Amino acid sequence: MKKAPHETPLLDELERGPWPSFVTGLKQLAQENDMMVDLLGQLETSYRTRIGYWKGGTVGVYGYGAGVIPRFTELKDEQGKPLFPEAAEFHTLRVQAPAGMHYSTEILRKLCDVWVKHGSGLIALHGQSGDIMFQGVTTEGVQKAFNELNELGFDLGGAGTALRTSMSCVGAARCELSCYDEQRALRKLINSNLDEMHRPSLPYKFKFKFSGCPNDCVNSIQRSDFAVIGTWRDNMQVNNDYSRKYFREHGMADLVNDVVAHCPTRAITVHEKKDVRSAPDLSVAELDENMSLVINNRDCVRCAHCLNVIRGGLLPGKDRGVTICIGGKSVLKIGATMGTVAVPFMKLESDEDFEKLNEFARKVIEFYGENALEHERIGEMIDRIGLANFLEALGLPFDPNMVLHPRTNPYVRTDDWDEQVEKAQGRPQAA
């Protein structure tokens, strides 16, 4: 018999605004699933008391130490029985998504069928680390659900003090700004380090993210410990035919105001073949042919704004690769941080290039595992030990791209400079 719904006056308020509400989705699932009926009851209680009633525990599948987030209710009656028994256990399975988030409608339907059969039917695509979040399943249903998901070709993602599930943009599959094969890079690093994901052994979590260009559509520089961002080191490509098409559609005002004026380093200029002031009667077509965009590539900082506005008219250069930034994260001990440049440029084309990337990633993970404190992200570890020590330990050269801003104190102590020179040259130091 279908369970009667609980009164949810506070949750009902969330459906009255102009935007779609998650409450509406939960109520739709509750029409067919008693677990969702009691979930709404517990959620209403939390809104009324302003207290969360979930606690963790230990739940997993055979052979794995991570990938399942346990949730047990703490709402009990005087006899110790759950007030909302159908949602007394509401665990989450973190499942690895395909690289680039590529799905067929057939596989999406199969994933939904598995979760309706064994869980609540509630699925989130995707978590911040790229997981498919299958939310709401009993302890008994965890192994059964995983077995069927595994038969479809899906594996559990990371949870806890482990390597987390990775995320890449759609990149080379659809975007002309892509500078490397993002999906291949993701699969190379994750498949080579699966033990770190499924058997937590790190001081805290560690995330990879892969963006194909400086637009950074997956927020890798802000949300990952190891960000791989596509870039180029030669001249930007200019297609004047597409640039003129943009000019014909938008005019000189938009070209100057939306493109040239927004360049942070003033690296873009509009050149004319002849001075239009001496020929004021030029037609639009003649003015169009007279105009060309010129890029001062030495001043370009790869912000990608102009590439986004004049699609096809401006493209990344041909000598493409990646920049690797280390230490991005959200708020924790030292606040939100963006990744620090560790490798300004690395080619990523051949098998050897991808193997080199994996070897470097392995060195970073091992150094983090050996030197970080408990519950400390790698960015916080670098802040504690100093960037110079981190770069030296990994054998990385220093580069001006790693400087966040010039020093604010012009005074430098030189007391021991002579001793340092003698030590470096191997000469005996004066007594």
Salt bridges, closest charged atoms under 4 A:
ASP12 OD1 - LYS27 NZ 2.46
GLU13 OE2 - ARG16 NH1 2.81
GLU15 OE1 - LYS27 NZ 2.57
ASP34 OD1 - LYS2 NZ 3.35
ASP38 OD2 - LYS3 NZ 2.68
ASP38 OD1 - HIS6 NE2 2.83
GLU106 OE2 - LYS110 NZ 3.30
GLU140 OE2 - LYS144 NZ 3.43
GLU148 OE2 - LYS117 NZ 2.88
GLU148 OE2 - HIS118 NE2 2.80
ASP155 OD2 - HIS198 NE2 3.55
GLU176 OE2 - ARG311 NH2 3.24
ASP195 OD1 - ARG199 NH1 3.32
GLU196 OE2 - ARG362 NH2 2.74
ASP225 OD2 - ARG377 NH2 2.94
ASP241 OD1 - ARG244 NH1 3.93
ASP254 OD2 - HIS250 ND1 3.55
ASP275 OD2 - ARG277 NH2 3.07
ASP288 OD2 - ARG248 NH1 2.46
ASP319 OD2 - ARG233 NE 2.70
ASP319 OD1 - LYS347 NZ 2.90
GLU349 OE2 - LYS347 NZ 3.18
ASP351 OD1 - ARG184 NH2 2.30
GLU355 OE1 - LYS188 NZ 2.74
GLU366 OE2 - ARG362 NE 3.23
GLU376 OE1 - ARG384 NH2 2.97
GLU380 OE2 - LYS329 NZ 3.70
ASP415 OD2 - ARG413 NH2 2.48
